[in-house]
């Protein structure tokens, strides 16, 4: 991969993970959805039956306008009582009660971003911090709620009475605020689990 392609791919992955909302086009229809990421980089969301039956399914991230990333996706259904069922719990941690009861994993087939076409395989990236994410989120939510609140107020100008750290990946952390999920980027990226705690503490101003 040449340097320009690598830069565009990194920008695309960063954009993809910056959001947890999208406009979902299924055939000629468009509906807003909320999503989260599985540890293997696929997208998890509850969907309508009509979305499962559509011939073409595309995510417009964050909304369907000229600046959106367009991602052609393939849908795979799963049940809450299946081995993949924990992913529905992950979605609820981020977004609350789902509007639909049909759960899917979305494989990323192809994307269009800033005029470039990107193979979906490059966008689906494992989260190397997944093994420490639950413990670290729990510890910070229990002991440092004030730090989370102060960080999003200072860095994003977002006020929330009870923000919760809900996700950690190499490029940033996801925080559930009052009305939406907001993101604080990690710079530089963190790919080693042993370095995650220090990086997140530093980002949130935790001594």
C-alpha positions as CSV (number, residue, x, y, z in Angstrom):
1,X,0.0,0.0,0.0
2,X,1.4,3.4,-1.0
3,X,1.7,6.3,1.5
4,X,-1.4,8.1,0.1
5,X,-3.5,5.0,0.2
6,X,-2.4,4.3,3.8
7,X,-3.2,7.9,4.8
8,X,-6.7,7.8,3.3
9,X,-7.4,4.4,4.9
10,X,-6.4,5.7,8.3
11,X,-8.6,8.8,7.8
12,X,-11.5,6.5,6.8
13,X,-11.1,4.2,9.8
14,X,-10.9,7.2,12.1
15,X,-14.0,8.7,10.6
16,X,-15.9,5.4,10.9
17,X,-15.1,5.1,14.6
18,X,-15.8,8.8,15.3
19,X,-19.5,8.2,14.9
20,X,-22.1,5.7,16.3
21,X,-25.0,7.0,14.2
22,X,-25.7,6.7,10.5
23,X,-28.4,7.0,7.8
24,X,-29.1,3.5,6.6
25,X,-30.2,3.1,3.0
26,X,-32.0,-0.1,2.1
27,X,-33.1,-0.2,-1.5
28,X,-34.9,3.1,-2.0
29,X,-35.6,3.8,1.7
30,X,-33.4,5.6,4.3
31,X,-33.7,5.4,8.1
32,X,-31.4,6.6,10.9
33,X,-29.7,3.9,13.0
34,X,-27.3,3.7,15.9
35,X,-24.5,1.2,15.9
36,X,-21.5,-0.1,17.8
37,X,-18.4,-2.1,16.8
38,X,-17.8,-5.8,17.5
39,X,-14.2,-6.7,18.6
40,X,-13.5,-7.9,15.0
41,X,-14.4,-4.5,13.5
42,X,-17.8,-5.4,12.1
43,X,-20.8,-3.2,12.9
44,X,-23.6,-4.2,15.3
45,X,-27.1,-2.8,15.1
46,X,-30.8,-3.6,15.6
47,X,-32.7,-3.3,12.3
48,X,-36.2,-3.5,10.7
49,X,-37.2,-6.7,8.9
50,X,-37.4,-4.7,5.7
51,X,-33.7,-3.9,6.0
52,X,-32.9,-7.6,6.2
53,X,-34.8,-8.2,3.0
54,X,-33.3,-5.4,1.0
55,X,-31.1,-6.2,-2.1
56,X,-28.7,-3.3,-1.4
57,X,-27.8,-1.9,2.1
58,X,-25.5,1.1,2.5
59,X,-24.5,3.1,5.6
60,X,-24.1,6.9,5.1
61,X,-21.9,8.1,8.0
62,X,-22.9,10.2,9.8
63,X,-25.8,11.4,7.5
64,X,-26.8,11.0,3.9
65,X,-25.2,14.1,2.4
66,X,-22.4,14.9,0.0
67,X,-19.7,14.7,2.6
68,X,-20.8,11.3,4.1
69,X,-18.7,8.2,4.0
70,X,-20.8,5.6,2.1
71,X,-20.2,2.0,3.2
72,X,-21.7,-1.0,1.3
73,X,-22.5,-3.6,4.0
74,X,-23.7,-7.2,4.1
75,X,-26.0,-8.2,7.0
76,X,-25.9,-11.3,9.1
77,X,-28.7,-11.9,11.6
78,X,-28.0,-13.2,15.1
79,X,-30.2,-14.0,18.1
80,X,-29.8,-12.6,21.6
81,X,-29.5,-16.1,23.0
82,X,-26.8,-17.1,20.5
83,X,-23.0,-17.0,21.1
84,X,-23.1,-13.5,19.5
85,X,-25.8,-12.3,21.8
86,X,-23.5,-10.4,24.0
87,X,-23.1,-7.9,21.2
88,X,-26.7,-6.8,21.8
89,X,-25.8,-6.0,25.4
90,X,-22.9,-3.9,24.1
91,X,-25.3,-2.0,21.9
92,X,-27.5,-1.3,24.9
93,X,-24.6,-0.1,27.0
94,X,-24.0,2.6,24.3
95,X,-27.6,3.4,23.3
96,X,-30.2,2.1,25.8
97,X,-33.3,0.3,24.6
98,X,-33.3,-0.8,20.9
99,X,-36.0,0.4,18.6
100,X,-36.0,-2.9,16.8
101,X,-35.5,-6.5,17.9
102,X,-33.8,-7.9,14.9
103,X,-30.0,-7.9,15.4
104,X,-27.4,-7.9,12.7
105,X,-23.6,-8.0,12.3
106,X,-22.7,-5.9,9.3
107,X,-19.6,-6.8,7.3
108,X,-18.0,-3.9,5.5
109,X,-17.7,-4.7,1.8
110,X,-16.7,-1.4,0.2
111,X,-16.5,2.3,1.1
112,X,-16.5,5.6,-0.7
113,X,-14.7,8.3,1.2
114,X,-13.3,11.7,0.0
115,X,-13.7,10.5,-3.6
116,X,-11.7,7.3,-3.0
117,X,-13.0,3.7,-3.1
118,X,-11.7,1.6,-0.2
119,X,-11.9,-2.1,0.2
120,X,-14.0,-3.0,3.3
121,X,-11.4,-5.5,4.5
122,X,-9.1,-2.7,5.5
123,X,-11.9,-0.9,7.4
124,X,-12.7,-4.0,9.5
125,X,-9.9,-3.8,12.1
126,X,-9.7,-5.8,15.3
127,X,-9.7,-4.0,18.6
128,X,-6.5,-5.0,20.4
129,X,-7.8,-3.3,23.6
130,X,-10.9,-5.4,23.9
131,X,-9.5,-7.6,26.7
132,X,-8.9,-4.6,29.0
133,X,-11.9,-2.5,27.9
134,X,-14.6,-3.8,30.3
135,X,-12.4,-3.7,33.4
136,X,-11.0,-0.2,32.6
137,X,-14.4,1.2,31.8
138,X,-15.8,-0.1,35.0
139,X,-12.9,1.2,37.1
140,X,-13.1,4.7,35.6
141,X,-16.9,4.9,35.9
142,X,-16.8,3.9,39.5
143,X,-14.0,6.1,40.7
144,X,-13.6,9.0,38.2
145,X,-17.0,10.2,37.1
146,X,-16.0,13.8,37.8
147,X,-13.0,13.5,35.5
148,X,-15.2,12.2,32.7
149,X,-17.7,15.0,33.2
150,X,-14.9,17.6,33.2
151,X,-13.1,16.2,30.2
152,X,-16.1,16.3,27.9
153,X,-17.1,19.7,29.1
154,X,-13.6,21.1,28.5
155,X,-12.8,19.3,25.3
156,X,-16.2,19.0,23.6
157,X,-18.3,21.7,25.4
158,X,-20.8,18.9,26.3
159,X,-22.5,19.0,29.7
160,X,-23.8,15.7,31.2
161,X,-24.8,14.9,34.7
162,X,-23.8,11.2,34.6
163,X,-21.6,10.5,31.6
164,X,-20.3,6.9,31.3
165,X,-17.2,5.6,29.6
166,X,-18.6,2.8,27.3
167,X,-15.8,2.0,24.8
168,X,-12.1,2.1,24.3
169,X,-10.2,1.4,21.1
170,X,-6.8,2.4,19.7
171,X,-8.1,5.7,18.3
172,X,-10.2,7.0,21.1
173,X,-12.8,6.5,23.9
174,X,-16.6,6.6,23.7
175,X,-18.6,8.3,26.4
176,X,-22.4,8.0,26.7
177,X,-23.6,11.5,27.5
178,X,-27.1,12.8,28.1
179,X,-28.5,12.5,24.5
180,X,-25.8,10.9,22.5
181,X,-22.4,9.1,22.5
182,X,-19.4,11.4,22.2
183,X,-15.8,10.6,21.5
184,X,-12.5,11.8,22.7
185,X,-9.6,10.8,20.4
186,X,-6.4,9.2,21.6
187,X,-3.3,10.8,20.0
188,X,-1.1,9.0,19.5
189,X,-2.9,5.7,19.0
190,X,-2.7,3.1,21.6
191,X,-2.4,-0.5,20.4
192,X,-0.9,-2.3,23.5
193,X,-3.3,-3.3,26.2
194,X,-0.7,-2.6,28.9
195,X,-0.6,1.0,27.8
196,X,-4.3,1.6,27.7
197,X,-5.0,2.6,31.3
198,X,-2.3,5.3,31.4
199,X,-3.4,6.7,28.0
200,X,-7.0,6.9,29.0
201,X,-6.1,8.4,32.4
202,X,-4.0,11.0,30.7
203,X,-6.8,11.9,28.2
204,X,-9.3,12.3,31.1
205,X,-6.9,14.2,33.3
206,X,-6.9,11.5,36.0
207,X,-3.8,11.7,38.3
